[in-house]
Amino acid sequence: MKRRTILTGVSLAASILVSGCGMIDNAADNFVGVIQQTKRESEDWDYGFKIAYKEVKSSYDGNKTFSNPENDYSKGELFEGKYAVLMMDDAETASALYRTISRNADARIADLEKTTLEVTKQARAAYEDAIDNDRPFIGPYYYYENVNVIRADDTLVSTTTTIDEFYGGPHDNIVQYGCTYDTRTGEELRIGDVLKCSEDELRRILAEELYATEEDENQFMNLDNTLSHYKFEPVSSYTSDDENAELPYNWYFAGDGLHFIFNVYELTSYNYGASDVVLGYDEYESVIDEKYIPAADSYYVTSHTVYAGSDKPDENGITLDFIADIKNSGIMVDYYYVHQKDGKAFIYVVLPEEDESYKLFVYEVTDGNPRPVSIRTCERSAEELKDGYTAYPAYAFWGRDLMGR
């Protein structure tokens, strides 16, 4: 199966590069040439993305006090959070994709403002209840989220939103949601749009993949019944009538295939965590519509996360233990795999500095043995927006960043 050109990103730390990058190594010119070729091949896809952040915090301003100050675990803080919203460069206002993402961003910002008010009210009530009943207040409550552009090309844009939230109770809750847009029309794609199989066949595949990861016989109890509630076109969502509830699939496209995410409690107990089922492009080429499978004879970039110093080959057959030379072993590192039409391949690792600049380490890995090519330093820039949001570039096309545009 021929794969289409793709450019992907995983962590925000690795994807926030900005213009004004300065060369440290003259050999970097060689790599910039690579990116220029990629840019020319992808001239019809030149959109830039940015992530807008806002930090919020609320404190107790009432007149009640703890008789035992040690019960105030939060020291008077009720709620804190960091919101993240996907946006696009203003230069893209004419595109349908820009209009869709901007409309979604406005709606998301409005929802997050409501979240602040609602959670603060909830935390305040719990705080005063703890005072009244002479027991500890476990806080502050919090809500942190991150948005990542996972894959972007001339066919689709796939993103994920990861949320870590705590509203009291024994533990926090971490969830992830995917969203995929049609690049040309700007419409959000539905799971039925990208598959060639029936709903029954998809449920069978997902069950097989989930059982293959089973840690013990109790992990996926009643799995078939649970999966039966997931629909291509659900007409209802979570309701008190669990037997008749119809649920949407949670999915996105990445470099390795089509991901289905089942967050904690959706299929199994909290102790087992979330389930991530990947339908690989090669393994499931008869299931995924060919339009959405990236081509092998094109330029493409995929993203990966590894432990610095790992001596195990990754999915590209490359051993990345050399990363320990630029980052302490045991630290999670994001890197990008860049493949050219002529067969040459590169990886580049982006590491943040204490002053918020970034260093880009480039290696050629065509023969599987990493060879240093260049090092670059890039400054991180910010754009102040209304309502307390600050935006940072998160380009899906690395050509802009590496060429300083």
C-alpha positions as CSV (number, residue, x, y, z in Angstrom):
1,M,0.0,0.0,0.0
2,K,1.4,3.4,-1.0
3,R,1.4,5.9,1.8
4,R,0.6,9.6,1.5
5,T,2.7,12.5,2.7
6,I,2.3,13.1,6.5
7,L,3.7,15.4,9.0
8,T,3.0,14.6,12.7
9,G,3.5,15.9,16.2
10,V,3.1,14.4,19.7
11,S,4.1,16.6,22.6
12,L,3.7,20.4,22.8
13,A,7.2,20.6,24.2
14,A,8.5,19.1,21.0
15,S,6.2,20.9,18.6
16,I,6.6,24.5,19.7
17,L,9.4,25.8,17.5
18,V,9.3,29.4,16.2
19,S,10.9,31.6,13.6
20,G,14.2,33.2,14.2
21,C,16.2,30.0,14.7
22,G,20.0,30.5,14.9
23,M,22.5,28.1,13.4
24,I,25.1,26.6,15.7
25,D,26.6,24.1,13.3
26,N,27.2,25.0,9.6
27,A,26.4,21.4,8.7
28,A,22.8,22.3,9.5
29,D,22.6,23.8,6.0
30,N,22.5,20.3,4.7
31,F,19.4,19.5,6.7
32,V,17.7,22.8,5.8
33,G,18.1,21.7,2.2
34,V,16.2,18.5,3.0
35,I,13.4,20.6,4.5
36,Q,13.3,22.9,1.5
37,Q,12.7,19.9,-0.8
38,T,10.0,18.6,1.5
39,K,8.4,22.1,1.5
40,R,8.3,22.2,-2.3
41,E,6.7,18.8,-2.4
42,S,4.0,20.0,0.0
43,E,3.3,23.5,-1.4
44,D,-0.5,22.9,-1.3
45,W,-0.4,22.3,2.4
46,D,1.2,25.2,4.3
47,Y,-0.9,25.8,7.3
48,G,0.5,26.8,10.7
49,F,-1.1,26.0,14.0
50,K,-0.8,27.6,17.4
51,I,-1.8,26.6,20.9
52,A,-3.3,29.3,23.2
53,Y,-2.9,28.9,26.9
54,K,-4.5,30.5,30.0
55,E,-3.6,29.8,33.6
56,V,-6.4,30.3,36.2
57,K,-6.4,30.2,40.0
58,S,-9.0,31.0,42.6
59,S,-8.7,31.3,46.3
60,Y,-11.1,31.2,49.2
61,D,-12.4,34.7,50.2
62,G,-15.0,33.7,52.8
63,N,-14.8,34.3,56.5
64,K,-14.7,30.7,57.7
65,T,-11.4,29.2,59.1
66,F,-10.1,25.8,60.0
67,S,-9.9,25.2,63.8
68,N,-6.9,23.0,62.9
69,P,-4.8,24.8,60.2
70,E,-3.2,21.4,59.2
71,N,-6.6,20.4,57.7
72,D,-6.2,23.0,55.0
73,Y,-4.1,21.0,52.6
74,S,-4.6,23.7,49.9
75,K,-3.6,26.7,52.0
76,G,-6.7,28.5,50.9
77,E,-6.5,27.7,47.1
78,L,-9.7,26.3,45.7
79,F,-9.0,25.7,42.1
80,E,-6.1,26.0,39.6
81,G,-5.9,25.1,36.0
82,K,-4.2,25.6,32.6
83,Y,-6.4,25.6,29.6
84,A,-5.2,24.9,26.0
85,V,-7.0,25.8,22.8
86,L,-6.0,24.9,19.2
87,M,-5.9,27.8,16.8
88,M,-4.5,28.6,13.3
89,D,-2.3,31.4,11.9
90,D,-4.3,34.4,11.0
91,A,-2.8,34.2,7.5
92,E,-5.1,31.3,6.8
93,T,-8.4,33.1,7.3
94,A,-9.6,32.2,3.8
95,S,-9.5,28.5,4.4
96,A,-12.4,26.4,5.5
97,L,-10.2,24.7,8.0
98,Y,-9.4,28.0,9.7
99,R,-13.0,28.9,10.0
100,T,-13.9,25.6,11.6
101,I,-11.0,25.6,14.1
102,S,-11.6,29.2,15.0
103,R,-15.3,28.5,15.6
104,N,-14.4,25.5,17.8
105,A,-11.8,27.6,19.6
106,D,-14.4,30.3,20.5
107,A,-16.8,27.7,21.8
108,R,-14.1,26.0,23.7
109,I,-13.0,29.2,25.4
110,A,-16.5,29.9,26.5
111,D,-16.9,26.4,27.9
112,L,-13.6,26.8,29.9
113,E,-14.8,30.1,31.4
114,K,-17.8,28.2,32.7
115,T,-15.6,25.4,34.0
116,T,-13.7,27.9,36.1
117,L,-16.9,29.2,37.7
118,E,-18.5,25.8,38.2
119,V,-15.4,24.1,39.7
120,T,-14.6,27.1,41.9
121,K,-18.1,27.0,43.3
122,Q,-17.8,23.2,43.8
123,A,-14.5,23.5,45.5
124,R,-15.7,26.4,47.8
125,A,-18.6,24.3,49.0
126,A,-16.3,21.4,49.7
127,Y,-13.8,23.7,51.5
128,E,-16.5,25.1,53.8
129,D,-18.0,21.7,54.4
130,A,-14.5,20.5,55.5
131,I,-14.3,23.5,57.9
132,D,-17.8,22.8,59.3
133,N,-17.1,19.1,59.9
134,D,-13.5,19.6,61.2
135,R,-11.9,17.4,58.5
136,P,-9.2,17.9,55.9
137,F,-9.8,19.7,52.6
138,I,-7.9,17.8,49.9
139,G,-7.1,20.4,47.3
140,P,-6.9,22.5,45.4
141,Y,-9.1,21.1,42.7
142,Y,-7.4,21.3,39.3
143,Y,-7.9,21.0,35.6
144,Y,-4.9,20.9,33.2
145,E,-5.1,20.2,29.5
146,N,-2.8,20.0,26.5
147,V,-3.5,20.0,22.8
148,N,-1.3,18.3,20.3
149,V,-1.3,18.2,16.5
150,I,-0.6,14.6,15.8
151,R,-0.9,14.4,12.0
152,A,-1.4,17.0,9.4
153,D,-1.3,16.6,5.6
154,D,-3.2,17.5,2.5
155,T,-6.0,15.1,3.5
156,L,-6.6,15.5,7.2
157,V,-5.6,17.1,10.4
158,S,-5.7,15.0,13.6
159,T,-5.3,16.4,17.1
160,T,-5.5,15.1,20.6
161,T,-6.6,16.8,23.8
162,T,-5.3,15.4,27.1
163,I,-6.9,16.4,30.4
164,D,-5.8,15.8,33.9
165,E,-8.5,16.8,36.4
166,F,-9.1,16.4,40.1
167,Y,-12.3,17.4,41.9
168,G,-11.8,15.7,45.2
169,G,-12.0,11.9,45.8
170,P,-9.3,9.3,46.0
171,H,-7.5,10.1,42.7
172,D,-7.3,12.3,39.7
173,N,-8.7,11.5,36.3
174,I,-6.7,11.6,33.1
175,V,-8.6,11.4,29.8
176,Q,-7.7,11.9,26.1
177,Y,-9.9,12.8,23.2
178,G,-9.1,12.8,19.5
179,C,-10.5,15.1,16.7
180,T,-9.9,14.8,13.0
181,Y,-10.7,17.4,10.3
182,D,-10.9,17.2,6.5
183,T,-8.1,19.6,5.3
184,R,-10.0,20.8,2.3
185,T,-13.6,21.2,3.6
186,G,-12.7,21.9,7.3
187,E,-15.4,19.5,8.4
188,E,-14.8,17.2,11.3
189,L,-14.6,13.6,10.0
190,R,-16.7,10.9,11.5
191,I,-15.4,7.4,12.1
192,G,-17.7,6.0,9.3
193,D,-16.1,8.4,6.9
194,V,-12.6,6.8,7.2
195,L,-13.4,3.1,7.4
196,K,-14.4,0.5,4.8
197,C,-15.7,-2.1,7.2
198,S,-19.1,-2.6,8.9
199,E,-19.8,-1.7,12.6
200,D,-19.9,-5.3,13.5
201,E,-16.5,-6.0,11.9
202,L,-14.9,-3.0,13.7
203,R,-16.2,-4.2,17.0
204,R,-14.8,-7.7,16.3
205,I,-11.4,-6.2,15.4
206,L,-11.3,-4.0,18.5
207,A,-12.3,-6.9,20.8
208,E,-9.4,-9.0,19.3
209,E,-6.9,-6.2,19.8
210,L,-8.1,-5.5,23.3
211,Y,-8.0,-9.2,24.4
212,A,-4.5,-9.4,23.0
213,T,-3.4,-6.8,25.7
214,E,-5.3,-8.4,28.5
215,E,-3.4,-8.5,31.8
216,D,-5.8,-11.0,33.5
217,E,-9.1,-12.5,32.8
218,N,-11.0,-9.9,34.8
219,Q,-9.7,-6.9,32.8
220,F,-12.3,-6.9,30.0
221,M,-15.4,-8.4,31.6
222,N,-18.5,-8.0,29.5
223,L,-16.4,-6.5,26.7
224,D,-18.7,-7.6,23.8
225,N,-21.7,-6.0,25.5
226,T,-19.8,-2.8,26.3
227,L,-18.6,-2.4,22.7
228,S,-22.1,-3.0,21.3
229,H,-23.0,0.5,22.6
230,Y,-20.4,2.2,20.4
231,K,-21.9,3.4,17.1
232,F,-20.7,5.1,13.9
233,E,-23.7,7.5,14.2
234,P,-24.9,7.4,17.8
235,V,-28.3,8.9,18.5
236,S,-27.8,9.2,22.2
237,S,-24.9,9.4,24.6
238,Y,-24.3,8.7,28.3
239,T,-27.7,8.4,30.0
240,S,-29.2,6.8,33.1
241,D,-30.5,4.1,30.8
242,D,-27.2,2.3,30.3
243,E,-28.7,-0.6,28.4
244,N,-29.9,1.7,25.6
245,A,-27.1,4.2,25.5
246,E,-25.3,4.8,22.2
247,L,-21.7,6.1,22.4
248,P,-19.4,7.7,19.8
249,Y,-16.0,6.3,19.1
250,N,-13.0,8.3,20.4
251,W,-10.3,8.2,17.7
252,Y,-7.5,10.0,15.7
253,F,-4.9,9.3,13.1
254,A,-1.2,9.2,13.9
255,G,2.0,8.1,12.1
256,D,1.5,4.5,12.9
257,G,-2.2,4.1,12.2
258,L,-5.7,4.8,13.4
259,H,-6.0,5.0,17.2
260,F,-9.1,4.2,19.2
261,I,-9.0,5.5,22.8
262,F,-11.1,4.1,25.6
263,N,-10.5,6.2,28.7
264,V,-10.6,4.9,32.3
265,Y,-13.9,3.3,33.4
266,E,-15.2,3.1,29.8
267,L,-14.1,-0.6,29.3
268,T,-12.6,-1.6,32.6
269,S,-11.7,-0.4,36.1
270,Y,-9.4,2.5,36.9
271,N,-6.6,0.2,38.0
272,Y,-6.1,-1.0,34.4
273,G,-5.9,2.5,33.0
274,A,-7.0,3.6,29.5
275,S,-6.9,1.4,26.4
276,D,-5.3,2.6,23.2
277,V,-6.0,0.3,20.2
278,V,-4.0,1.0,17.1
279,L,-5.1,-0.3,13.7
280,G,-1.8,-0.1,11.7
281,Y,-1.9,1.2,8.2
282,D,-0.3,-1.9,6.7
283,E,-2.1,-4.5,8.9
284,Y,-5.5,-3.0,8.4
285,E,-5.3,-1.5,4.9
286,S,-8.5,-3.4,3.9
287,V,-10.3,-1.7,6.8
288,I,-9.0,1.9,6.6
289,D,-10.1,3.9,3.5
290,E,-7.0,4.2,1.2
291,K,-7.5,8.0,1.0
292,Y,-6.4,8.3,4.6
293,I,-3.4,6.0,4.5
294,P,-0.1,7.9,4.0
295,A,2.0,7.0,0.9
296,A,5.4,5.2,1.3
297,D,6.9,7.0,-1.8
298,S,6.4,10.5,-0.4
299,Y,8.1,12.6,2.2
300,Y,6.7,12.0,5.6
301,V,7.5,12.7,9.2
302,T,6.3,10.7,12.2
303,S,6.7,11.4,15.9
304,H,7.8,9.1,18.7
305,T,8.4,9.2,22.5
306,V,11.3,7.2,24.0
307,Y,13.3,7.0,27.2
308,A,16.7,8.7,26.8
309,G,19.4,6.0,26.8
310,S,17.1,3.2,25.7
311,D,19.1,0.4,24.1
312,K,16.1,-1.3,22.4
313,P,15.4,-0.6,18.7
314,D,12.3,1.4,18.0
315,E,9.6,0.7,15.4
316,N,11.9,2.2,12.7
317,G,14.6,-0.3,13.7
318,I,16.8,2.4,15.2
319,T,18.6,2.2,18.5
320,L,18.4,5.5,20.3
321,D,20.7,5.0,23.2
322,F,22.8,8.0,21.9
323,I,20.1,10.3,23.2
324,A,21.5,9.8,26.6
325,D,24.5,11.9,25.5
326,I,22.2,14.9,25.2
327,K,19.7,14.1,27.9
328,N,19.9,12.1,31.1
329,S,18.8,8.5,30.9
330,G,15.3,7.8,32.1
331,I,13.9,11.1,30.8
332,M,11.1,10.9,28.3
333,V,12.2,12.4,25.0
334,D,10.2,13.2,21.9
335,Y,11.8,12.8,18.5
336,Y,10.7,13.1,14.8
337,Y,11.5,10.6,12.0
338,V,11.9,12.3,8.7
339,H,11.8,10.2,5.5
340,Q,12.7,11.5,2.0
341,K,11.7,10.2,-1.4
342,D,15.3,9.4,-2.2
343,G,15.4,7.0,0.8
344,K,17.4,9.2,3.1
345,A,16.1,9.4,6.7
346,F,16.7,11.7,9.6
347,I,15.6,12.1,13.1
348,Y,15.6,15.2,15.2
349,V,15.2,15.7,18.9
350,V,13.9,19.0,20.4
351,L,14.9,19.7,24.0
352,P,13.8,22.7,26.0
353,E,16.3,24.9,27.8
354,E,15.8,26.7,31.1
355,D,15.4,30.1,29.3
356,E,12.6,28.7,27.2
357,S,14.7,28.4,24.1
358,Y,14.9,25.0,22.3
359,K,17.8,23.0,20.9
360,L,17.3,20.8,17.8
361,F,19.6,17.9,17.4
362,V,19.6,16.4,13.9
363,Y,20.9,12.9,13.0
364,E,20.9,11.0,9.7
365,V,19.7,7.5,10.2
366,T,19.5,6.2,6.6
367,D,21.6,3.1,7.3
368,G,20.2,2.6,10.8
369,N,23.3,4.1,12.5
370,P,22.7,7.7,13.7
371,R,25.2,10.2,12.4
372,P,25.2,13.7,13.8
373,V,24.3,16.4,11.2
374,S,23.5,19.6,13.0
375,I,22.4,21.5,16.2
376,R,20.2,24.5,16.1
377,T,18.9,26.8,18.8
378,C,15.4,28.3,18.5
379,E,13.8,31.0,20.5
380,R,10.2,30.6,21.7
381,S,7.9,33.5,20.9
382,A,4.5,34.3,22.3
383,E,1.4,36.2,21.1
384,E,-0.8,37.8,23.7
385,L,-4.5,37.3,23.0
386,K,-7.6,38.6,24.6
387,D,-9.2,37.1,27.7
388,G,-5.8,36.3,29.2
389,Y,-4.7,33.7,26.6
390,T,-1.1,33.5,25.3
391,A,-0.5,31.7,22.0
392,Y,2.6,29.8,20.9
393,P,3.3,28.5,17.4
394,A,2.8,24.7,17.1
395,Y,3.5,24.2,13.4
396,A,2.6,20.9,11.8
397,F,5.0,21.8,8.9
398,W,8.5,21.7,10.3
399,G,9.7,23.5,7.1
400,R,8.5,26.8,8.5
401,D,10.4,26.4,11.7
402,L,13.7,25.1,10.4
403,M,13.8,27.7,7.7
404,G,13.0,30.5,10.1
405,R,9.7,31.6,8.5
